[in-house]
Amino acid sequence: MKQPFNPGDRTYHVSDERLRAFKALTPEQRLRWVEELANFLRLAKVSKKKSSSH
């Protein structure tokens, strides 16, 4: 039986350059980025549910 994936087990590495680029964004740009990311993750989750139900 396949073990369910625990999202808490994820690890990420973000370079100093990418952190500086994010820090340089305006608050509005940061919020837009977060909203776009959240939308992408929702779409990916819905797509995964549809593909696993076939």
Secondary structure, 3 states (H helix, E strand, C coil): CCCCCCHHHCCCCCCHHHHHHHHCCCHHHHHHHHHHHHHHHHHHHHHHHHHHCC
